[in-house]
């Protein structure tokens, strides 16, 4: 997960150096994010089907090797055009990351531990932010930004070799029996919209029937039913939430260091360290909030975490007048906004239809990546005009929209469960 999005954090942390060395404008810097995540958004539904077919181990090895190639090309970029092409290639591993890692968890982790493990897994993205903002940025100051990016590419190759050796050889969907049975072979998956039940019991469905709930036993994938390329039910709500959340997070990731250098007069190393601080806060937040995302509590968390993210964006506005607030804002973005994405992945795994964990993960990820593609160009126009305050206000509005979607869905879910209980 760290390598799948490392290019985003490197482009943000090294943004001041790229602007000077490659003569790119803040708007062009935002376009790098748009192209990379636009590619990821378009390919995510296909990526989910590929992961469901070939299995997570091979998919993870491929995404790590693609990350290595994309990073190597970014390091070799002579100008903005080549840089944009390399970033587009980096969209491919992003499209595979959540489907492959979620499938790996379903295949090898017992149901009781999946929330905590998913939070740890999602925190890998923020580990990438920490790596970009501190050790790799420090290496860039010593050997140059190209050497730092090439070092990250080499590390991705080594991690791909580790993945092939260490991960279990799970069979692809429909490709025969799993390597092992029981809790390690994949857990219960409910059709979208079915309320969670108590262990060993049954849960009412939206249609008024019952759905089996047997923790520790895998359900076979559905047959004779073509997968829908569009999100529906709970997955559609989570995709809409992720779209708005992604708009705001991507703008912060891309422009936080540049804001620190251009408007707050921070040295280059300190500006890059803002990304590292965000990453560390995101690691802690993702692990803690995902662990807290029990089936009864999880639907409420995205909306409330997005509300906290609104406050984080307003702190960025205030930092123009009180500079030290930017550090508190970086922490708050990690604890609230970044953590909300991890909780949405926990919800996907709790509610994915049988045999569709990869596909449903990909559809929600597509919404998130579409937000990453849309947010930075809008912010970049304001940054070019020197209007960072308006840019952070736009981010606050995007987080507020995510909050509205998340809380509306949670209220709707409570009503569905209440009606199911009365039926």
C-alpha positions as CSV (number, residue, x, y, z in Angstrom):
1,X,0.0,0.0,0.0
2,X,2.9,2.4,0.7
3,X,4.4,1.9,-2.7
4,X,1.1,2.1,-4.6
5,X,0.7,5.8,-3.7
6,X,4.3,6.7,-3.0
7,X,4.6,8.7,-6.2
8,X,1.8,11.1,-5.0
9,X,3.6,11.8,-1.7
10,X,7.0,12.2,-3.4
11,X,5.6,14.7,-5.9
12,X,4.1,16.6,-3.0
13,X,7.1,16.5,-0.7
14,X,9.5,17.3,-3.6
15,X,7.2,19.8,-5.2
16,X,9.3,22.9,-4.5
17,X,12.4,21.1,-6.1
18,X,10.3,20.0,-9.1
19,X,8.9,23.4,-9.7
20,X,12.5,24.8,-9.8
21,X,14.3,22.0,-11.6
22,X,11.7,21.0,-14.2
23,X,10.2,24.5,-14.5
24,X,6.6,23.3,-13.8
25,X,3.9,25.5,-12.5
26,X,1.7,24.7,-9.4
27,X,-1.1,24.0,-11.9
28,X,1.0,21.4,-13.7
29,X,2.0,19.9,-10.3
30,X,-1.7,19.4,-9.7
31,X,-2.1,17.8,-13.1
32,X,0.3,15.1,-12.2
33,X,-2.1,14.0,-9.5
34,X,-5.0,14.3,-11.9
35,X,-3.5,12.1,-14.5
36,X,-2.2,9.4,-12.1
37,X,-5.5,9.1,-10.2
38,X,-7.6,9.6,-13.3
39,X,-5.9,6.5,-14.7
40,X,-6.5,4.7,-11.4
41,X,-10.2,5.7,-11.3
42,X,-10.8,4.4,-14.9
43,X,-9.0,1.2,-14.4
44,X,-10.1,0.3,-10.8
45,X,-13.2,-1.7,-11.8
46,X,-11.1,-3.7,-14.3
47,X,-8.4,-4.1,-11.7
48,X,-10.9,-5.5,-9.2
49,X,-12.0,-8.2,-11.7
50,X,-8.4,-9.0,-12.5
51,X,-7.6,-9.5,-8.8
52,X,-10.7,-11.6,-8.3
53,X,-9.5,-13.8,-11.2
54,X,-5.7,-14.1,-10.6
55,X,-5.6,-13.9,-6.8
56,X,-3.9,-11.4,-4.5
57,X,-0.3,-12.7,-4.5
58,X,0.3,-12.3,-8.2
59,X,-1.6,-9.0,-8.3
60,X,0.5,-7.6,-5.5
61,X,3.7,-8.6,-7.2
62,X,2.6,-6.9,-10.4
63,X,1.5,-3.7,-8.7
64,X,4.9,-3.4,-6.9
65,X,6.8,-3.9,-10.2
66,X,4.7,-1.4,-11.9
67,X,5.3,1.1,-9.1
68,X,9.0,0.5,-9.5
69,X,8.9,1.2,-13.2
70,X,6.8,4.4,-12.7
71,X,9.1,5.7,-10.0
72,X,12.2,5.0,-12.2
73,X,10.6,6.9,-15.1
74,X,9.7,9.9,-12.8
75,X,13.3,10.0,-11.7
76,X,14.4,10.1,-15.3
77,X,11.9,12.8,-16.4
78,X,13.6,15.6,-18.4
79,X,10.5,17.8,-18.3
80,X,6.8,18.1,-17.5
81,X,5.6,16.0,-20.5
82,X,7.6,13.0,-19.6
83,X,6.8,13.4,-16.0
84,X,3.0,13.3,-16.7
85,X,3.4,10.1,-18.8
86,X,5.3,8.4,-16.0
87,X,2.7,9.4,-13.4
88,X,0.0,8.0,-15.7
89,X,1.7,4.6,-15.5
90,X,1.8,4.9,-11.7
91,X,-2.0,4.9,-11.8
92,X,-2.0,1.1,-12.6
93,X,-0.7,-0.1,-9.3
94,X,-3.1,2.2,-7.5
95,X,-6.0,0.5,-9.3
96,X,-4.8,-2.9,-8.0
97,X,-3.8,-1.9,-4.5
98,X,-7.1,-2.0,-2.4
99,X,-8.7,-5.0,-4.3
100,X,-5.5,-7.1,-3.9
101,X,-4.8,-6.2,-0.3
102,X,-8.4,-6.6,0.8
103,X,-8.6,-10.1,-0.9
104,X,-5.3,-11.0,0.8
105,X,-6.9,-10.1,4.2
106,X,-10.1,-12.1,3.5
107,X,-8.0,-15.1,2.5
108,X,-5.7,-15.2,5.5
109,X,-7.1,-13.3,8.5
110,X,-9.9,-14.5,10.7
111,X,-13.0,-12.3,10.8
112,X,-12.5,-11.0,14.4
113,X,-9.1,-9.4,13.4
114,X,-9.9,-8.1,10.0
115,X,-10.8,-4.5,11.2
116,X,-7.5,-4.1,13.0
117,X,-5.5,-5.7,10.2
118,X,-7.3,-3.5,7.6
119,X,-6.4,-0.4,9.5
120,X,-2.8,-1.5,9.7
121,X,-2.9,-2.2,5.9
122,X,-4.4,1.1,5.1
123,X,-1.8,2.9,7.3
124,X,0.7,1.7,4.7
125,X,-0.4,4.6,2.5
126,X,0.6,7.0,5.3
127,X,3.9,5.1,5.8
128,X,4.6,6.1,2.2
129,X,3.8,9.7,3.1
130,X,6.3,9.5,6.0
131,X,8.9,8.0,3.8
132,X,8.5,10.7,1.2
133,X,8.5,13.5,3.7
134,X,11.4,12.5,5.8
135,X,14.0,9.9,4.7
136,X,13.5,10.3,1.0
137,X,13.3,14.1,1.2
138,X,16.5,14.0,3.3
139,X,18.1,11.9,0.6
140,X,17.0,14.4,-2.0
141,X,18.7,17.1,-0.1
142,X,21.9,15.1,-0.1
143,X,22.0,13.3,-3.5
144,X,19.3,15.1,-5.4
145,X,15.6,14.4,-5.9
146,X,16.2,12.0,-8.8
147,X,18.4,9.7,-6.6
148,X,15.7,9.7,-4.0
149,X,13.0,8.6,-6.4
150,X,15.3,5.9,-7.9
151,X,16.0,4.6,-4.4
152,X,12.2,4.2,-3.9
153,X,12.0,2.3,-7.2
154,X,14.7,-0.1,-6.1
155,X,12.9,-0.7,-2.8
156,X,9.7,-1.5,-4.7
157,X,11.5,-4.2,-6.7
158,X,12.8,-5.8,-3.5
159,X,9.3,-5.7,-2.0
160,X,7.9,-7.5,-5.1
161,X,10.4,-10.3,-4.6
162,X,9.4,-10.6,-0.9
163,X,5.7,-10.7,-1.8
164,X,6.1,-13.6,-4.2
165,X,8.0,-15.6,-1.5
166,X,6.0,-14.7,1.6
167,X,2.3,-14.4,0.6
168,X,0.1,-17.6,0.5
169,X,-0.6,-19.0,-2.9
170,X,-4.4,-18.5,-2.8
171,X,-6.4,-19.8,-5.8
172,X,-8.2,-17.3,-8.0
173,X,-12.0,-17.1,-7.8
174,X,-13.5,-20.1,-9.6
175,X,-10.0,-21.7,-10.0
176,X,-10.3,-24.6,-7.5
177,X,-10.0,-25.1,-3.8
178,X,-8.3,-22.7,-1.5
179,X,-5.0,-23.7,0.0
180,X,-6.6,-24.2,3.4
181,X,-10.0,-24.3,4.9
182,X,-11.5,-22.6,7.9
183,X,-10.8,-19.0,9.1
184,X,-7.7,-18.7,7.0
185,X,-9.4,-19.5,3.8
186,X,-11.6,-16.4,3.6
187,X,-14.4,-15.2,5.8
188,X,-18.1,-14.5,5.5
189,X,-19.2,-12.0,3.0
190,X,-22.7,-10.6,3.0
191,X,-24.6,-9.2,0.1
192,X,-24.5,-5.4,0.0
193,X,-27.0,-3.9,2.4
194,X,-27.4,-6.9,4.7
195,X,-27.1,-5.9,8.4
196,X,-24.4,-7.6,10.4
197,X,-25.6,-10.3,12.8
198,X,-24.3,-11.9,15.9
199,X,-21.8,-14.7,15.6
200,X,-23.5,-17.9,14.5
201,X,-26.9,-16.3,14.0
202,X,-28.7,-14.9,11.0
203,X,-29.2,-11.4,9.8
204,X,-32.3,-9.9,8.2
205,X,-31.9,-8.8,4.6
206,X,-33.4,-5.8,2.9
207,X,-35.9,-8.1,1.2
208,X,-37.1,-9.5,4.6
209,X,-35.4,-12.8,4.3
210,X,-32.3,-14.1,6.2
211,X,-28.7,-14.3,5.3
212,X,-26.4,-16.9,6.9
213,X,-23.6,-15.5,9.2
214,X,-21.0,-18.1,10.1
215,X,-17.7,-16.5,11.0
216,X,-14.7,-18.4,9.9
217,X,-16.4,-20.1,6.9
218,X,-16.0,-19.0,3.4
219,X,-19.0,-18.6,1.1
220,X,-18.6,-19.6,-2.6
221,X,-18.7,-16.9,-5.2
222,X,-22.0,-16.3,-6.9
223,X,-22.4,-18.0,-10.3
224,X,-24.5,-17.1,-13.2
225,X,-24.6,-13.4,-12.2
226,X,-22.7,-10.9,-14.2
227,X,-20.8,-8.4,-12.0
228,X,-22.1,-4.9,-12.2
229,X,-19.5,-2.3,-13.3
230,X,-21.4,0.3,-11.3
231,X,-21.6,0.6,-7.5
232,X,-24.9,-0.1,-6.0
233,X,-26.5,0.1,-2.6
234,X,-24.0,0.6,0.3
235,X,-21.1,0.5,-2.2
236,X,-22.6,3.4,-4.1
237,X,-22.8,5.5,-0.9
238,X,-19.3,4.7,0.0
239,X,-18.1,5.5,-3.5
240,X,-19.8,9.0,-3.3
241,X,-18.3,9.6,0.1
242,X,-14.9,8.6,-1.1
243,X,-15.1,10.9,-4.1
244,X,-15.6,14.0,-2.0
245,X,-13.1,12.9,0.6
246,X,-10.5,12.2,-2.1
247,X,-10.8,15.7,-3.5
248,X,-9.8,17.2,-0.3
249,X,-7.1,14.8,0.7
250,X,-5.4,15.0,-2.7
251,X,-5.2,18.7,-2.5
252,X,-3.6,18.6,0.9
253,X,-1.1,15.9,-0.1
254,X,-0.1,17.8,-3.3
255,X,0.1,21.4,-2.0
256,X,0.8,21.2,1.7
257,X,4.6,21.4,1.3
258,X,4.4,24.0,-1.4
259,X,2.1,26.1,0.9
260,X,4.6,25.8,3.7
261,X,7.5,26.9,1.5
262,X,5.8,29.7,-0.6
263,X,3.4,31.2,2.0
264,X,4.8,30.3,5.4
265,X,8.4,30.7,4.5
266,X,9.4,27.3,5.8
267,X,12.8,25.8,4.6
268,X,12.5,23.1,2.1
269,X,13.2,20.3,4.6
270,X,10.7,21.6,7.0
271,X,8.0,22.0,4.3
272,X,8.6,18.3,3.3
273,X,8.4,17.3,6.9
274,X,4.8,18.5,7.0
275,X,4.0,15.5,4.7
276,X,5.9,13.2,7.1
277,X,3.9,14.6,10.1
278,X,0.6,14.0,8.2
279,X,1.8,10.4,7.4
280,X,2.6,9.5,11.0
281,X,-0.7,10.9,12.2
282,X,-2.5,9.0,9.5
283,X,-0.8,5.7,10.5
284,X,-2.0,6.1,14.1
285,X,-5.5,7.3,13.1
286,X,-6.1,4.6,10.5
287,X,-5.1,1.8,12.9
288,X,-7.1,3.2,15.8
289,X,-10.3,4.1,13.9
290,X,-10.3,0.9,11.9
291,X,-10.0,-1.1,15.2
292,X,-13.0,0.9,16.5
293,X,-15.1,0.2,13.4
294,X,-17.3,-2.6,14.8
295,X,-20.3,-3.4,12.6
296,X,-22.7,-1.4,14.8
297,X,-20.4,1.7,15.0
298,X,-18.7,1.7,11.6
299,X,-21.5,3.3,9.6
300,X,-21.3,6.5,11.7
301,X,-17.6,6.9,11.7
302,X,-17.0,8.2,8.1
303,X,-19.4,11.1,8.6
304,X,-18.0,12.2,11.9
305,X,-14.4,11.8,10.8
306,X,-15.2,14.0,7.7
307,X,-16.5,16.6,10.1
308,X,-13.2,16.6,11.9
309,X,-11.5,17.0,8.6
310,X,-13.4,20.2,8.0
311,X,-11.8,21.6,11.1
312,X,-8.4,20.5,9.9
313,X,-8.9,22.4,6.6
314,X,-10.0,25.5,8.5
315,X,-6.7,25.3,10.5
316,X,-4.8,25.5,7.2
317,X,-6.7,28.7,6.5
318,X,-5.8,30.1,9.9
319,X,-2.1,29.1,9.5
320,X,-1.6,32.0,7.1
321,X,-2.0,34.3,10.1
322,X,-0.6,31.9,12.8
323,X,2.1,29.9,11.1
324,X,2.6,27.1,13.7
325,X,-1.1,26.0,13.2
326,X,0.0,24.3,10.0
327,X,1.6,21.5,12.0
328,X,-1.5,21.0,14.0
329,X,-3.5,21.0,10.7
330,X,-1.2,18.3,9.3
331,X,-1.9,16.1,12.3
332,X,-5.6,16.7,12.1
333,X,-5.8,15.8,8.4
334,X,-4.1,12.5,9.2
335,X,-6.2,11.7,12.2
336,X,-9.6,12.6,10.6
337,X,-9.5,12.8,6.8
338,X,-7.0,10.1,6.0
339,X,-8.5,7.7,8.7
340,X,-11.9,8.1,7.2
341,X,-10.7,6.4,4.0
342,X,-9.5,3.4,6.1
343,X,-12.9,3.1,7.8
344,X,-14.6,3.1,4.4
345,X,-12.4,0.0,3.4
346,X,-13.5,-1.8,6.6
347,X,-17.1,-1.1,5.7
348,X,-16.5,-2.5,2.2
349,X,-15.1,-5.7,3.6
350,X,-18.0,-6.0,6.0
351,X,-20.6,-5.5,3.3
352,X,-19.0,-7.0,0.1
353,X,-21.2,-9.5,-1.7
354,X,-20.0,-13.1,-2.0
355,X,-17.1,-13.4,-4.5
356,X,-17.0,-9.6,-5.0
357,X,-14.6,-8.3,-2.4
358,X,-12.1,-7.3,-5.1
359,X,-14.7,-5.7,-7.3
360,X,-16.5,-3.8,-4.6
361,X,-13.2,-2.6,-3.2
362,X,-12.3,-1.4,-6.6
363,X,-15.6,0.5,-7.1
364,X,-15.1,2.4,-3.9
365,X,-11.5,3.0,-4.7
366,X,-12.5,4.3,-8.1
367,X,-14.6,7.0,-6.4
368,X,-11.7,7.9,-4.1
369,X,-9.3,8.1,-7.1
370,X,-11.7,10.2,-9.1
371,X,-11.6,12.6,-6.2
372,X,-7.8,12.6,-6.3
373,X,-8.0,13.4,-10.0
374,X,-10.5,16.3,-9.6
375,X,-9.3,18.1,-6.4
376,X,-5.7,19.2,-7.2
377,X,-6.4,21.0,-10.5
378,X,-9.1,23.1,-8.9
379,X,-6.7,23.9,-6.0
380,X,-3.9,24.5,-8.5
381,X,-5.7,27.3,-10.2
382,X,-6.1,29.1,-6.9
383,X,-2.5,28.4,-5.9
384,X,-1.3,29.9,-9.2
385,X,-3.2,33.1,-8.3
386,X,-1.7,33.0,-4.8
387,X,-5.1,32.4,-3.2
388,X,-4.2,29.5,-0.8
389,X,-6.8,30.6,1.7
390,X,-9.6,30.1,-0.9
391,X,-8.0,26.8,-1.8
392,X,-8.2,25.5,1.8
393,X,-11.7,26.8,2.0
394,X,-12.6,24.7,-1.1
395,X,-11.0,21.7,0.7
396,X,-13.2,22.4,3.7
397,X,-16.3,22.4,1.5
398,X,-15.3,19.1,0.0
399,X,-14.8,17.5,3.4
400,X,-18.2,19.0,4.4
401,X,-19.8,17.3,1.4
402,X,-18.3,14.0,2.4
403,X,-19.6,14.6,6.0
404,X,-23.1,15.1,4.6
405,X,-23.0,12.0,2.5
406,X,-21.6,9.9,5.3
407,X,-24.1,11.0,8.0
408,X,-27.1,10.7,5.5
409,X,-26.1,7.1,4.8
410,X,-25.7,6.3,8.5
411,X,-29.2,7.6,9.3
412,X,-30.6,5.7,6.4
413,X,-28.8,2.5,7.6
414,X,-30.3,3.0,11.1
415,X,-33.7,3.2,9.6
416,X,-33.2,0.0,7.5
417,X,-32.0,-1.9,10.6
418,X,-35.0,-0.7,12.6
419,X,-37.5,-1.8,10.0
420,X,-35.7,-5.1,9.6
421,X,-36.0,-5.6,13.4
422,X,-39.7,-4.9,13.3
423,X,-40.4,-7.2,10.4
